[in-house]
Every structure is written in structure tokens, then in C-alpha cells.
Amino acid sequence: MDIDPAWLPPAAFRAVGGRRVLVRGAGPLAETVRGEVTAALARFGGREAGEGAPADLVLELTGDTDDEGFAYVRENGTTTVTASGGRGLLYGLFHVVRLGEEAFRGERARQEHRPAVALRMLDHWDNVAAHPVMGQVERGYAGGSLFWSDGRARGDLDRVRAYGRLLAACGINAVAVNNVNVHETEARLLTDRIGEVAALADALRPYGVRTHLSVTFAAPVVLGGLPTADPLDERVRAWWAGATARVYEAIPDFGGYVVKADSEGQPGPFAYGRTHADGANLLAAALAPHGGTVHWRAFVYDHRQDWRDRTTDRARAAYDHFVPLDGDFAANAVLQVKHGPMDFQVREPLSPLIGAMPRTRLAVEVQATQEYTGQQRHVCWLGPMWSEVLRSRPDGGASTGRIADGLVAVSNAGDDPFWTGHPLAQANLYTFGRLAWDPAADPRTVLGEWIALTHPEAERPLVDGLHAVLDGSWSTYEKYTAPLGVGFMVQPGHHYGPSVDGYEYSPWGTYHFADRDGVGVDRSAATGTGYAAQYAKPWSELYESPDTCPDELLLFFHHVPYGHVLHSGKTVIQHIYDTHFEGVAEAEEARRVWAGLAGLVDPARHARVAERYEEQVRCAREWRDQVNSYFLRKSGVPDERGRTLH
């Protein structure tokens, strides 16, 4: 089949393409805008308006800046978008496309639009050479890589260009093209294979997307033949400066580096007795003359723990490692922090590191690829989760979305014909871009945009049906998987499907501590690991006591008896039973609703989603039965409603 147009089908441009349009301005991105307009006019019968002639739409580039903002106004029968930068003009065009016919009705006072966050980025965990365990894309659930195949960059870059177009249409402006776990082949992208990265950058550039590269901290040893990668060694500093200068010779608008160091076996500055600020600043110094940025991931923890040691707490690790370094990082070094303290679970508290380092630039990282939320075999629209993260106020003042210098998502796209494997998972990619542009946006409104663009001219039953299966899908997934914030309970390694004790006696440090008396992890300051005290007030006080801790996070912060009564009025054990039955029922109902949309959706798309729903319902039942039977055996407490617990 042809590449799925996702949220940019030709019909989405009908309102623009049927009118008289004038594009003013010069430059590469203005030419991209002109090309989009010309194609729409040819398809829908509109025409280019000459200077001085009446126009329904004017798109005008007034300068040559890097500004991403644009102004929008409608008066005297003309809709006008003006921008001083090419990206702004491009985003202004897509704003008009989103509005559709509404962009050409009535009068609208001048509005200024600009992104709240400067860097809105996707990290691809793509391997150049397929990894023997993780494959072509680590935690990828949409086929192979968009960028790499058979150990080299793809020769046909039409799909990469199409990807850049989709990203621009939702406001994403940066992409890291390779895995943060940098293997030997991928390491060479920095040096003798930089030309392949440059070709990808060329394909993405027309849509305002800058290219970034994940690099190994050990590059001076692996690639440069040096005996050390010590960040304070002058030979190392000189090597990085030279290598980086050559990168910019090949890619003048290169964005910078992404680094995972001293984490899960990746090399880092700890080997030399140096801090993570020392390591980040080494690369920042190499990038600074060229305007580049280093994104230094804060995902650093001990993955070789003794499960019997309850004082070691993986959730504490990022805060303990990095807060003492606040103020030590260079101005062009950004600390990239996962939104939760663990690992992209279906429910986690906000990472206490967010808001705790006011003198350090911060990027918040979320995961669009659904590693722990159904792996794009299950419908799980993550907009509500991300909105909660971005609207939260970690210190009682500014929201996370305002504190952040950048927002980053691990990409869920691959070379699958539908881009994301599950066609409905496209909504996650679109929603991330729009929330990164405006973290205060209503996620349901954003979802409505995606529905309207993906299915232009959709009848009401289709719109209502898509909302019905997507709006509450995160809640549904949470209900039939790990309860009350406890997390994990997945099959080790691939992380798909239930295994309640899968990581319970593992060195990775992800435990629920279920026994005959209760369940949950004591992270209180009074009797537990002290993690709750990492938060500023009032959050530290809220989380400290099981009496005040929100129900949805209770087992993340406290070990409680099975008979503990939640704020909902239910006991913990009855909540576990009830929610797992409810989650399965909701998945079954979503499957029924989707079946009823046959004939309203492209047949291939409908068939793919229907097939995925069969798997989701099967897996949801497996989760229900394994979790409920496990806790029946542990607690000895039967279901008060008398249902069979397998």
C-alpha cells in the first residue's frame, strides 16, 4: 500500500486549495510553503493571486530570522499570516490548514502565535545495524527504521521528507536520528559516516526540522584512538572540538548531541572520577562555537541492585545524582529528565528533579513509543497523561511546561505503512507535537484536531466513535495492568504482557514487595527510602502519609494492608479486582465501537485496527486473570462480588 498520509491527507488542504492565495517572501522555507500552496491549488482549483489582486489568503515572510512565531488576522475578506522567520510562516500555513473553512469566515482580530517551548524534539531509538536483541529500532513497534536499513542510511529519502512534513504540521522542530544506546556502528556516524547523517538532515531541513545525533561518551577512545575519554584531559577536549567542527562542516544547522552516560552499561565520566557536569560541559564546549546544544540524559541509576536491600531505591537516583550539580552545567547543556522517576510507567508521580534545579536548563522527556503502555498493539492515547505532567506545578509556582527549556518524546514512528504500527497511535505523535507547542492546551481539543485532519469531512458517527475509543483509553489500560501506581509487572526484557513477579527479584530495582500482609513500596521519609522527601512542599507532605497520598499513587509511595481503605471507599484488594474487570469490559466495548465504524474508515485502516483490538482484548483478559489470581493467593481475600478469579 502507499504511505499513509496520516494527518495530512490531500483533503485537509481543500479550504486553502480552492481559493486565491498569495505567498510573499524568499528563502528555503518560504519555498516549502509555496510548494504546499501550489500543490493544493492544482488539486482543488484555486489560483495564485498576483500582487495587487484580490486574495483570500496572504502568507507573507517579512524577515530572515529564526523566529518561529506568526501573526494571524482576518479582515476585509482576507486571511493574512505574517512571520519574520521561515519556520513561523510554515507553522502559520499549517495553522490555516487546521482551521479549514473556519479560517475564511467572518472577521478575526490579530492573534500572535508562538511556541511556549523552544525545542520540541523526537528521539529515535533507531540502530544503524540491527541489534541482535533489540532489532533495528529499540523499543520500536512500527516496523523498521525510517532512516537506516541493512547497516546504512536509506537511499530513498522521500519517506524521510514526508516524515518531516508531518512533524512540521504538528510543531516538532528537531529529531535525533539514532539510538541513545550507541553501539560501535552507530558511533561512527559522528566521524567517517557523518555524510549519511547530512543526507538525512537535507531531507528534513525543508520542513524546519533540525537534526541531532546520539553519541557515545567514549568516542575519543572508540573513534579517536586516545587512551582516555576523561573530560578534563586536554587531548580529549581537543578531539571533541575537532570532531564537532567537522560535523558542522557537513551539517551547518546541526542541532547538537544527545548523550546517555553511566547508565545501563553506557560509558560516562564516573569512570574517571568526574561528575556528569564535567561530562556534559566537555561536549557543550565543543558545540558552543557552532550554536549547538548537548542533551545530557538524567536516566542514571544502579541496575545491579540486591533485591533484598530495601534502602536502595531506583526512584531516588536521578535526584541524588544531579541536584548537587545545579548551577554547574554550561549554558548550552540541557539536562534531559524523564517525566517520572522510574521508566515511563502507565502511572508515576512527576520526577522530583523537575523544579529542583533552577540554575540548570531542563528538557522533559516522555515516551510516545508505547513500551509499557501496550506497544502499539493496544490503544492507549497518552495526551491526558502528558497534559497532567505539563500542567503540574512542582514547586507550587510555574508549571512543568513553563519550566522546561525543551520537550522530548521517544518516537513511535517506523517504516510501517501506517507510520506507527497501530493507526490510532498516530494520535500520540500528533498530540505530543501540539502539547509541546502549547503545554496548556486541552488534550481533548488537540485530539479533535487530529481526528479532523486525519478524517476530513468525517460524519458525526465517525468523530464520536473515535473519541469514544481514544478519550479514555489511557485509563482503560491502567485499569487492567499495574494498579495504584505500583508499576511494571511486565514480562522481563520485551516488557509486553503480564508477569506480576517478572522484575520482583531482579537487579533492576523495580519491586512491588507484595506479601501476605500487603503490597507497595514504602518511600516515606519516616519509615521508608526517603524518596517522598525529595519533593518540595506541599507535595512531600501529601505523599508522606497514606492518608493523604492520592489513590492512584498509593502503592508507589506506601506499603499498605490489602484491607486499607482508599479515598474512593474501596479496599485496595477490591480496587484491584474491580478495576481489572472494568478494564477488560472497556476494551471489549472499544472493540465493539470500532467494529461499528466499518464503512466510515478506509478498509485497510479499519482492518489493521480491528486486528489490533483482538490482541488488546486477549491481552487485557490475560492481565486481569494473572493479576487478580496472584493477589487472591497473596491476600487470601475473595472478591466480594463473587466473580471467578482464574
SVG drawing of the C-alpha trace seen along z (x, -y; Angstrom):
<svg xmlns="http://www.w3.org/2000/svg" viewBox="-23 -46 69 66">
<polyline fill="none" stroke="black" stroke-width="0.4" points="0.0,0.0 1.0,-3.6 2.4,-5.6 -0.4,-6.6 -1.0,-10.4 -1.7,-10.4 -2.9,-13.9 -2.1,-15.5 -4.3,-13.8 -4.9,-15.9 -8.5,-16.7 -7.1,-18.6 -5.9,-21.3 -9.3,-21.7 -10.1,-25.1 -6.7,-26.5 -6.6,-24.9 -9.9,-26.2 -9.1,-29.9 -6.9,-32.8 -3.6,-32.6 -0.6,-35.0 2.7,-33.8 5.3,-36.6 8.9,-36.1 12.0,-34.3 14.2,-31.6 14.1,-27.8 11.1,-27.6 9.2,-30.2 9.7,-27.9 8.4,-25.0 5.2,-27.0 4.9,-28.0 5.2,-24.4 2.5,-23.3 0.2,-26.0 0.9,-25.3 0.0,-21.6 -3.2,-22.4 -4.3,-25.0 -3.6,-22.5 -5.7,-19.8 -8.7,-21.9 -9.0,-24.5 -7.8,-27.6 -5.2,-30.0 -2.2,-32.1 -3.1,-35.8 -0.9,-38.4 0.4,-41.4 -2.3,-44.0 -5.0,-41.5 -7.7,-40.3 -6.6,-37.4 -8.4,-35.2 -5.2,-34.2 -1.9,-36.0 1.1,-34.2 4.0,-36.7 7.5,-36.3 8.8,-39.6 12.3,-38.8 15.1,-36.3 15.1,-35.4 14.9,-32.2 11.6,-33.3 9.0,-30.5 6.1,-32.8 3.5,-34.1 0.6,-36.5 -2.9,-35.6 -5.7,-38.1 -8.8,-38.1 -10.2,-41.4 -12.0,-42.8 -12.4,-39.3 -8.7,-38.4 -6.9,-36.0 -3.3,-37.0 -0.4,-35.2 2.8,-37.1 6.1,-35.8 9.6,-37.2 11.1,-33.7 10.6,-30.8 9.6,-28.3 6.9,-30.8 5.5,-31.1 5.4,-27.3 3.7,-26.9 1.2,-29.7 0.3,-27.7 -0.4,-24.6 -2.5,-26.7 -4.7,-27.7 -4.9,-24.1 -6.1,-23.0 -8.8,-25.7 -10.1,-24.7 -13.1,-26.7 -13.2,-28.5 -10.0,-30.3 -12.1,-32.1 -15.2,-33.0 -16.1,-36.3 -13.5,-38.7 -10.8,-37.8 -8.7,-40.2 -4.9,-39.8 -3.6,-36.9 0.1,-36.2 1.1,-32.6 4.4,-31.3 5.6,-28.1 5.9,-28.1 8.9,-25.8 11.8,-26.5 12.9,-22.9 10.3,-20.3 12.2,-17.1 11.8,-13.4 14.5,-10.9 14.6,-7.9 16.0,-4.8 17.0,-3.6 20.0,-1.4 22.0,-1.6 22.9,2.1 20.1,4.2 20.9,5.2 20.9,8.9 18.4,8.4 16.7,5.1 16.5,5.2 16.5,2.3 14.6,0.0 15.0,0.4 11.5,0.4 10.1,-0.2 6.7,1.2 6.2,-0.2 8.5,1.9 12.0,0.9 13.8,-2.4 12.8,-5.4 16.4,-6.3 18.5,-3.2 18.4,0.2 21.0,3.0 23.7,1.1 23.5,-2.2 21.3,-5.2 18.3,-4.5 18.9,-5.6 15.3,-6.7 14.6,-9.7 11.1,-10.5 9.7,-9.0 12.0,-11.0 10.8,-14.1 7.2,-13.1 8.0,-12.5 9.5,-16.0 6.3,-17.4 4.1,-15.5 6.3,-16.8 6.2,-20.4 2.4,-20.2 2.2,-19.5 5.1,-21.8 8.0,-19.4 11.3,-21.1 14.1,-18.6 14.9,-14.9 17.8,-12.8 18.2,-10.1 19.9,-7.3 19.6,-5.3 20.8,-6.7 22.4,-3.3 25.2,-4.0 26.8,-0.8 30.0,-0.5 28.4,-1.0 26.4,-4.0 29.4,-5.6 30.9,-6.1 28.1,-8.4 30.0,-11.1 33.1,-10.8 33.6,-8.9 29.8,-8.3 28.7,-11.9 27.8,-12.2 24.9,-9.8 23.6,-12.0 24.0,-15.0 21.7,-13.4 19.0,-12.9 19.4,-16.5 19.0,-17.6 15.7,-15.7 14.3,-17.1 15.5,-20.7 12.8,-21.9 10.3,-21.5 12.3,-23.3 13.4,-20.1 17.0,-20.2 19.0,-17.0 20.7,-15.8 22.9,-12.8 23.3,-10.5 27.0,-10.0 29.0,-7.7 30.9,-9.4 33.8,-7.0 34.1,-8.4 37.7,-9.6 38.7,-6.1 36.4,-4.2 37.0,-6.5 40.0,-8.7 42.5,-6.1 43.1,-8.1 43.9,-6.1 41.2,-8.1 37.9,-9.9 38.5,-11.9 36.5,-15.1 39.3,-17.2 42.0,-15.8 43.1,-18.4 43.6,-15.8 40.0,-14.7 38.8,-18.3 40.7,-18.9 39.4,-15.7 35.8,-16.6 36.4,-20.2 37.8,-18.9 35.2,-16.2 32.4,-18.7 33.8,-21.2 33.8,-18.6 30.2,-17.8 29.2,-21.4 31.2,-21.5 28.9,-18.7 25.7,-20.0 25.8,-23.8 22.5,-23.8 23.3,-20.7 21.3,-20.8 23.7,-19.0 24.4,-15.8 22.2,-13.5 24.1,-11.5 23.3,-8.6 26.2,-8.1 26.9,-6.0 23.6,-4.3 22.7,-0.7 26.3,0.1 26.9,-3.1 30.3,-4.7 30.5,-8.0 32.5,-10.4 32.2,-8.3 35.0,-6.0 37.4,-9.0 36.2,-10.2 34.4,-13.2 30.9,-14.5 28.1,-14.5 28.5,-18.3 32.1,-17.7 31.0,-15.3 28.2,-17.5 30.4,-20.6 33.1,-18.8 30.6,-18.4 29.0,-21.8 32.3,-23.5 32.8,-21.7 29.3,-22.6 29.2,-26.2 31.2,-27.9 28.7,-26.5 25.5,-27.3 24.8,-23.6 23.4,-22.1 24.1,-18.9 21.2,-17.0 22.5,-15.0 20.1,-12.4 19.5,-12.1 18.5,-8.4 21.3,-7.3 20.8,-4.6 22.3,-1.4 20.9,1.5 22.8,4.1 20.9,3.9 20.3,6.6 16.6,7.1 16.8,7.8 18.1,4.3 15.1,2.1 17.1,-1.0 18.3,-1.3 15.6,-3.0 15.8,-3.5 13.3,-6.3 15.7,-8.4 18.6,-8.0 18.3,-11.0 17.6,-13.5 20.5,-12.2 22.9,-12.3 22.0,-15.6 20.6,-18.1 24.1,-18.7 25.3,-19.7 22.7,-22.5 24.5,-25.6 27.5,-23.6 26.2,-22.9 27.2,-25.1 24.6,-27.4 24.3,-25.2 23.9,-22.0 20.4,-20.7 19.6,-18.1 17.0,-15.7 14.8,-14.2 12.2,-11.5 8.8,-12.8 8.6,-10.2 11.4,-8.9 11.2,-5.3 10.7,-4.4 7.7,-5.6 5.2,-3.6 1.4,-3.9 1.3,-5.9 4.1,-7.6 4.5,-10.8 6.3,-13.7 10.1,-13.4 11.2,-15.4 14.2,-16.6 11.8,-18.8 11.7,-22.1 14.6,-21.2 17.4,-22.6 16.5,-26.3 20.0,-27.1 20.1,-24.3 18.4,-24.1 15.9,-21.3 14.2,-19.2 11.3,-16.9 11.3,-13.5 8.1,-11.4 7.7,-8.2 5.4,-8.2 6.6,-4.7 4.4,-2.6 7.0,-0.4 4.9,0.0 1.6,-1.1 0.7,1.7 3.4,1.4 1.1,0.0 -0.9,3.3 -3.2,1.7 -5.0,-1.7 -3.6,-4.0 -3.8,-7.7 -1.3,-9.4 -2.5,-13.0 -4.2,-13.1 -1.0,-11.7 1.2,-14.2 -1.1,-17.1 -1.1,-16.2 2.7,-16.2 2.9,-19.5 0.3,-21.3 1.7,-20.1 3.4,-22.7 6.4,-21.0 7.3,-24.0 3.8,-25.5 4.7,-28.2 5.4,-27.7 4.1,-24.6 6.4,-21.9 5.5,-23.1 6.8,-26.5 9.9,-25.4 11.1,-23.2 13.5,-24.6 12.6,-21.6 10.2,-18.8 11.3,-15.5 9.5,-12.3 10.9,-8.9 9.4,-8.5 6.8,-5.9 7.3,-6.0 8.8,-3.4 8.6,-2.2 5.3,-0.6 2.8,-1.8 0.8,-3.4 3.9,-5.1 3.1,-3.9 2.0,-0.3 -1.4,-0.9 -3.1,-3.6 -4.6,-5.1 -1.2,-5.5 -0.6,-8.3 -2.7,-10.4 0.1,-10.2 2.7,-11.6 0.5,-14.4 -0.6,-15.2 3.0,-15.4 3.8,-18.0 0.8,-20.1 1.3,-19.9 5.0,-20.7 3.9,-23.9 1.3,-24.8 1.6,-22.7 -1.5,-24.4 -3.7,-23.2 -6.7,-21.0 -5.6,-17.5 -9.1,-16.6 -9.2,-19.6 -5.9,-18.5 -7.3,-15.0 -10.2,-16.7 -7.7,-18.4 -6.1,-15.1 -9.4,-13.5 -10.5,-16.3 -7.2,-16.4 -6.9,-12.6 -10.5,-12.2 -11.5,-15.4 -15.2,-15.8 -15.9,-12.9 -19.5,-12.4 -20.6,-12.7 -20.7,-9.0 -17.0,-8.6 -15.9,-11.6 -17.9,-10.4 -16.6,-6.8 -13.0,-7.9 -13.5,-10.0 -15.2,-7.0 -12.3,-4.6 -9.5,-7.1 -10.6,-9.6 -10.5,-7.1 -8.0,-4.6 -5.2,-5.5 -7.5,-5.0 -8.6,-1.7 -5.1,-0.5 -4.2,-1.5 -7.2,0.4 -6.2,3.8 -2.5,3.5 -0.5,2.4 -2.7,0.9 -2.4,-2.2 0.9,-3.4 2.9,-0.2 4.2,0.1 5.9,2.7 4.5,6.3 5.6,6.9 7.4,9.7 11.1,9.1 13.1,8.0 10.5,7.2 8.1,5.7 4.9,6.9 2.1,8.7 1.8,9.5 4.3,11.1 3.5,9.8 6.8,11.0 8.7,10.5 11.1,8.0 10.5,8.6 13.7,10.4 15.8,8.7 18.8,6.4 17.0,3.7 15.3,2.4 11.6,2.4 9.7,4.0 6.1,4.1 7.0,6.0 3.7,7.9 3.5,10.4 0.7,12.0 0.1,8.8 0.1,6.1 1.6,4.5 3.5,1.4 6.9,-0.3 7.5,-2.4 9.0,-5.6 8.1,-7.7 10.7,-9.7 9.6,-8.4 9.9,-4.6 10.9,-4.1 13.5,-5.1 13.0,-8.8 12.0,-9.4 8.9,-11.4 11.1,-14.0 12.8,-14.8 9.7,-16.8 9.0,-20.4 6.1,-21.2 3.2,-20.6 3.9,-17.5 6.3,-16.0 3.7,-16.3 1.0,-15.0 2.9,-11.9 4.4,-11.2 1.2,-9.7 -1.0,-7.0 -3.9,-9.0 -3.2,-12.0 -1.5,-10.3 -3.6,-10.2 -5.2,-6.8 -3.6,-6.5 -0.1,-6.7 -0.7,-4.9 1.4,-1.8 4.2,-3.8 4.7,-5.6 3.4,-3.2 3.2,0.5 -0.3,0.9 -2.5,3.8 -4.9,5.3 -7.8,4.0 -6.5,0.4 -9.5,-1.8 -8.9,-4.1 -10.4,-7.6 -12.8,-6.0 -14.2,-3.9 -12.9,-0.6 -10.3,1.6 -7.0,1.9 -7.7,5.6 -11.3,4.9 -10.0,2.0 -7.5,4.4 -10.3,6.9 -12.8,4.3 -10.5,2.3 -9.2,5.3 -12.7,6.5 -13.6,2.9 -10.6,2.5 -11.4,5.7 -15.0,4.7 -13.9,1.2 -11.5,2.8 -14.3,5.1 -16.6,2.2 -14.0,0.2 -13.6,3.2 -17.3,3.2 -17.4,-0.5 -14.6,-0.2 -16.3,2.7 -19.3,0.4 -17.2,-2.1 -16.6,0.2 -17.6,-1.6 -16.7,-5.0 -13.0,-4.4 -10.6,-3.3 -10.9,0.5 -7.1,1.2 -7.0,-1.1 -10.2,0.4 -8.8,3.9 -5.5,3.1 -7.2,1.5 -9.7,4.4 -6.8,6.9 -5.1,5.0 -8.2,4.8 -8.5,8.6 -5.0,8.7 -5.7,6.0 -8.8,7.8 -6.9,11.1 -4.0,9.5 -6.3,7.4 -8.0,10.7 -4.6,12.2 -3.6,9.2 -6.9,9.4 -6.6,13.1 -2.9,13.1 -3.1,10.0 -6.3,11.0 -5.3,14.6 -1.9,13.5 -3.4,11.1 -6.1,13.6 -3.3,16.1 -1.2,13.5 -4.0,11.9 -6.5,14.8 -9.3,12.2 -12.0,13.3 -13.8,10.9 -16.7,9.5 -18.8,9.7 -18.2,13.5 -16.6,13.4 -14.3,16.2 -10.7,15.3 -8.6,17.6"/>
</svg>
